[in-house]
Amino acid sequence: MDRATKDQLDTDDNLNTSGLMRSLVESYLLTGDSVEAGLERRLADKENALERKRLERARVDSDIEKIEREITRLEKKLEERRQATPEEVIEYAEKVKAGTVPVDNLAPDNPATENWAQKAGIHVEEFIDLVEERL
């Protein structure tokens, strides 16, 4: 066997050399044609490779669908949370994050915080809790 042939056989991880030889000999004995036996074996190898790729694709497709379902679930949860949180809480938390409102202002006895809580339609303590959850 020449070096190029040996290298080619060694690089194919899915190739069982003894199985290949047995299959080629069996095909040759049945058909009496070594070229046809070789072509049949190459065809079978390519069909097997195609099937492995199809199985791999099915696994990847399944993973993609699972991730898409998780994204949809998280988007729904986020939307539910946003709908359950008054807009004033979100706005106030963004102002605190941006530094335009000092975090120290977030106190129940602060008139501005009381005003924001009234606009949100909730008690000042609940307003503070919701803002702090967003920080």
Contacts in CASP RR format, 6 or more apart in sequence:
PFRMAT RR
TARGET T0000
AUTHOR 0000-0000-0000
METHOD contacts of the structure
MODEL  1
MDRATKDQLDTDDNLNTSGLMRSLVESYLLTGDSVEAGLERRLADKENAL
ERKRLERARVDSDIEKIEREITRLEKKLEERRQATPEEVIEYAEKVKAGT
VPVDNLAPDNPATENWAQKAGIHVEEFIDLVEERL
9 15 0 8 1.000
9 17 0 8 1.000
14 48 0 8 1.000
14 49 0 8 1.000
14 52 0 8 1.000
15 45 0 8 1.000
20 41 0 8 1.000
23 41 0 8 1.000
23 44 0 8 1.000
24 34 0 8 1.000
24 37 0 8 1.000
24 38 0 8 1.000
24 41 0 8 1.000
27 36 0 8 1.000
27 37 0 8 1.000
27 38 0 8 1.000
27 40 0 8 1.000
27 41 0 8 1.000
28 34 0 8 1.000
28 37 0 8 1.000
30 37 0 8 1.000
31 37 0 8 1.000
82 90 0 8 1.000
85 130 0 8 1.000
85 134 0 8 1.000
86 120 0 8 1.000
86 121 0 8 1.000
86 122 0 8 1.000
86 130 0 8 1.000
87 120 0 8 1.000
88 116 0 8 1.000
88 117 0 8 1.000
88 119 0 8 1.000
88 120 0 8 1.000
88 121 0 8 1.000
88 127 0 8 1.000
89 120 0 8 1.000
89 122 0 8 1.000
89 127 0 8 1.000
89 130 0 8 1.000
89 131 0 8 1.000
89 134 0 8 1.000
90 134 0 8 1.000
92 101 0 8 1.000
92 113 0 8 1.000
92 116 0 8 1.000
92 127 0 8 1.000
92 131 0 8 1.000
93 130 0 8 1.000
93 131 0 8 1.000
93 134 0 8 1.000
93 135 0 8 1.000
95 101 0 8 1.000
96 102 0 8 1.000
96 103 0 8 1.000
96 105 0 8 1.000
96 106 0 8 1.000
96 131 0 8 1.000
96 135 0 8 1.000
97 135 0 8 1.000
101 112 0 8 1.000
103 135 0 8 1.000
105 112 0 8 1.000
105 113 0 8 1.000
106 113 0 8 1.000
106 128 0 8 1.000
106 131 0 8 1.000
106 132 0 8 1.000
107 113 0 8 1.000
107 128 0 8 1.000
108 114 0 8 1.000
108 124 0 8 1.000
108 125 0 8 1.000
108 128 0 8 1.000
113 124 0 8 1.000
113 127 0 8 1.000
113 128 0 8 1.000
114 124 0 8 1.000
116 127 0 8 1.000
117 123 0 8 1.000
117 124 0 8 1.000
117 126 0 8 1.000
117 127 0 8 1.000
117 128 0 8 1.000
120 127 0 8 1.000
122 130 0 8 1.000
END
